[in-house]
């Protein structure tokens, strides 16, 4: 259900959505840094590039979203007051990317993890900007995901306002029984990939997680291997 790019852009301006968001792991984000843009998981795989495994990968292929880039209309970390489940690196994008007619944009009515193979496109996606406008308040914010369909080339960082990296002040044990501060490792990994002439140079911001459940959740609910998967 492709939406009209210009009408969608105008609607988001009407409801004061000026920024779009994509969160990911450090490993996958570094691939984006190297390719100068966001990529679908299918495009990363086809290019023989590196990305973090997700439990939904096999289902995404069956449900025909493997080649789509997913973008949120709000920063879910701030919205829910907890960590973003997809990773600690958040790309903030200007909505002017919606005006690029090369981007085939659909918007979901729910996260694909709740779909099944028999779910119709009408139940998966909004069929028009008119329907989106009429039913905007009927669906939870996190369920309405922008998908840029059939992506094969980078969604360029020209659209990026800034990149926010979470510092939940969490340490984890390493093999030699010392503690590793995960944000320090994250910061080091990113710095090694951002040269002085990189388009994102100067656009990074650290979010110190002091007013949310991010740190507590990582310490109490997230296993060490999962933290490593997100941050290292």
C-alpha positions as CSV (number, residue, x, y, z in Angstrom):
1,X,0.0,0.0,0.0
2,X,2.2,2.8,-1.2
3,X,1.4,6.2,0.2
4,X,1.6,9.4,-1.7
5,X,5.0,10.9,-0.7
6,X,3.9,14.6,-0.8
7,X,0.6,14.0,1.0
8,X,2.4,12.1,3.7
9,X,5.0,14.9,4.1
10,X,2.2,17.4,4.4
11,X,0.3,15.4,6.9
12,X,3.3,14.9,9.2
13,X,3.8,18.7,9.1
14,X,0.2,19.2,10.1
15,X,0.6,17.0,13.2
16,X,4.1,18.5,13.9
17,X,6.2,15.4,13.1
18,X,9.5,17.0,11.9
19,X,11.9,14.1,12.7
20,X,11.9,10.4,12.0
21,X,13.9,7.8,13.9
22,X,15.8,4.6,13.2
23,X,17.5,2.7,16.1
24,X,20.0,-0.1,15.7
25,X,22.9,-2.0,17.2
26,X,26.5,-0.7,17.1
27,X,27.6,-3.5,14.7
28,X,24.8,-2.8,12.1
29,X,25.3,1.0,12.5
30,X,29.0,0.7,11.7
31,X,28.0,-1.0,8.4
32,X,25.7,2.1,7.8
33,X,28.6,4.4,8.6
34,X,30.8,2.6,6.1
35,X,28.1,2.6,3.4
36,X,27.0,6.3,4.1
37,X,23.4,5.4,4.7
38,X,20.7,3.2,6.1
39,X,20.1,-0.2,4.4
40,X,17.5,-2.9,4.7
41,X,18.5,-6.1,6.2
42,X,18.1,-7.7,2.8
43,X,20.4,-5.2,1.2
44,X,23.1,-5.8,3.8
45,X,22.9,-9.5,3.3
46,X,23.0,-9.2,-0.5
47,X,26.0,-7.0,-0.2
48,X,27.9,-9.5,2.0
49,X,28.0,-6.8,4.7
50,X,27.9,-7.2,8.5
51,X,24.8,-6.8,10.7
52,X,23.5,-8.1,14.0
53,X,21.3,-11.1,13.9
54,X,17.7,-10.5,14.9
55,X,15.3,-13.2,16.1
56,X,12.7,-12.0,13.5
57,X,15.0,-12.4,10.5
58,X,13.5,-15.7,9.2
59,X,9.9,-14.4,9.7
60,X,10.7,-11.1,8.0
61,X,11.7,-13.0,4.9
62,X,8.4,-14.9,4.9
63,X,6.3,-11.8,5.5
64,X,8.1,-9.9,2.7
65,X,9.6,-7.1,4.8
66,X,13.2,-8.3,4.7
67,X,14.1,-5.7,2.1
68,X,12.4,-2.8,3.9
69,X,13.9,-0.1,6.1
70,X,11.9,0.5,9.2
71,X,11.6,4.1,10.7
72,X,9.6,5.3,13.6
73,X,7.7,8.6,14.0
74,X,9.0,9.1,17.6
75,X,12.0,8.3,19.7
76,X,10.8,5.2,21.5
77,X,13.5,5.5,24.2
78,X,12.1,8.9,25.3
79,X,8.5,8.0,24.5
80,X,8.5,4.9,26.8
81,X,11.2,6.0,29.2
82,X,13.3,2.8,28.6
83,X,15.9,1.5,26.2
84,X,15.2,1.1,22.6
85,X,15.0,-2.7,22.0
86,X,16.6,-2.4,18.6
87,X,19.8,-0.9,19.8
88,X,21.5,2.1,21.4
89,X,22.4,4.0,18.2
90,X,19.6,6.3,17.1
91,X,19.6,8.1,13.7
92,X,17.4,11.2,13.6
93,X,16.2,12.0,10.1
94,X,14.6,15.0,8.6
95,X,11.1,14.3,7.2
96,X,12.2,15.8,3.8
97,X,13.4,12.3,2.9
98,X,9.7,11.6,2.4
99,X,9.6,13.9,-0.6
100,X,12.0,11.6,-2.5
101,X,9.8,9.8,-5.0
102,X,12.3,7.0,-5.3
103,X,11.3,5.9,-1.8
104,X,8.3,3.6,-1.9
105,X,6.7,4.3,1.5
106,X,4.2,2.2,3.3
107,X,3.1,2.5,7.0
108,X,2.2,-0.4,9.2
109,X,-0.8,-0.8,11.5
110,X,1.2,-3.1,13.7
111,X,4.7,-4.6,14.1
112,X,5.1,-7.4,11.6
113,X,6.0,-9.8,14.5
114,X,2.3,-9.9,15.2
115,X,1.3,-10.6,11.6
116,X,0.8,-14.1,10.1
117,X,1.0,-15.2,6.5
118,X,-2.7,-14.8,6.0
119,X,-2.9,-11.2,7.2
120,X,-4.1,-9.1,4.3
121,X,-2.2,-6.0,3.2
122,X,-5.2,-3.9,4.2
123,X,-4.8,-5.2,7.8
124,X,-1.1,-4.8,7.7
125,X,-0.8,-1.3,6.2
126,X,-2.7,2.0,5.9
127,X,-4.1,2.1,2.4
128,X,-3.8,5.8,1.9
129,X,-2.8,9.1,3.7
130,X,-6.5,9.8,4.0
131,X,-7.0,6.6,6.1
132,X,-3.9,7.4,8.1
133,X,-5.3,10.9,8.9
134,X,-8.7,9.5,9.9
135,X,-7.3,6.7,12.0
136,X,-4.1,8.2,13.4
137,X,-5.3,8.1,16.9
138,X,-6.7,4.6,16.7
139,X,-3.3,2.9,16.7
140,X,-0.4,3.0,19.2
141,X,2.5,5.2,18.1
142,X,5.0,2.4,18.0
143,X,2.8,0.2,15.8
144,X,2.8,2.9,13.0
145,X,6.1,2.2,11.4
146,X,7.3,3.8,8.2
147,X,8.7,1.3,5.9
148,X,10.8,2.2,2.9
149,X,10.1,-0.8,0.6
150,X,12.3,-2.8,-1.6
151,X,15.5,-1.0,-0.5
152,X,18.7,-1.9,-2.3
153,X,20.9,1.2,-2.0
154,X,21.8,3.4,1.0
155,X,19.3,6.0,2.3
156,X,21.9,8.6,2.4
157,X,23.0,10.4,5.5
158,X,22.2,13.8,3.9
159,X,18.9,13.4,5.7
160,X,20.5,12.8,9.1
161,X,20.2,15.6,11.7
162,X,22.2,13.9,14.4
163,X,23.1,10.4,15.8
164,X,22.2,9.8,19.5
165,X,24.2,7.1,21.3
166,X,22.9,5.9,24.6
167,X,25.2,5.7,27.7
168,X,23.2,3.6,30.2
169,X,26.3,3.6,32.5
170,X,26.4,-0.2,32.4
171,X,29.5,-2.4,32.8
172,X,29.7,-6.1,32.0
173,X,32.3,-8.8,32.9
174,X,35.0,-9.7,30.4
175,X,37.0,-12.9,30.0
176,X,39.7,-11.7,32.4
177,X,37.1,-10.9,35.1
178,X,37.5,-7.2,34.7
179,X,34.5,-4.9,34.0
180,X,34.0,-3.4,30.6
181,X,32.0,-0.1,30.3
182,X,29.9,-0.8,27.3
183,X,29.5,2.8,26.2
184,X,33.2,3.3,26.2
185,X,33.6,0.4,23.9
186,X,30.8,1.7,21.7
187,X,32.3,5.1,21.5
188,X,35.7,3.7,20.6
189,X,34.2,1.5,17.9
190,X,32.3,4.4,16.3
191,X,35.3,6.9,16.5
192,X,37.4,4.4,14.6
193,X,34.9,4.5,11.7
194,X,34.2,8.2,11.5
195,X,37.0,10.0,9.7
196,X,37.3,13.8,9.8
197,X,35.7,14.1,6.4
198,X,32.8,11.7,7.1
199,X,29.4,13.3,6.6
200,X,28.3,12.5,10.1
201,X,31.4,14.1,11.7
202,X,30.2,16.5,14.5
203,X,26.6,15.1,14.5
204,X,27.0,12.6,17.4
205,X,25.3,13.2,20.7
206,X,25.6,11.1,23.9
207,X,22.4,10.4,25.8
208,X,23.2,9.8,29.4
209,X,20.5,7.6,30.7
210,X,19.7,9.1,34.1
211,X,15.9,9.8,33.8
212,X,14.6,6.6,32.4
213,X,14.4,2.8,33.1
214,X,17.2,2.2,30.6
215,X,20.0,1.4,33.1
216,X,17.8,-0.6,35.5
217,X,16.4,-2.7,32.7
218,X,19.8,-3.5,31.3
219,X,21.0,-4.5,34.8
220,X,17.9,-6.4,35.8
221,X,16.4,-7.9,32.7
222,X,18.9,-8.1,29.9
223,X,21.5,-10.9,29.8
224,X,25.2,-10.1,29.3
225,X,25.3,-11.7,25.9
226,X,22.3,-9.5,24.7
227,X,24.1,-6.4,26.0
228,X,27.2,-7.4,24.1
229,X,25.0,-7.9,21.0
230,X,23.6,-4.4,21.2
231,X,26.7,-2.4,22.2
232,X,29.8,-4.3,21.1
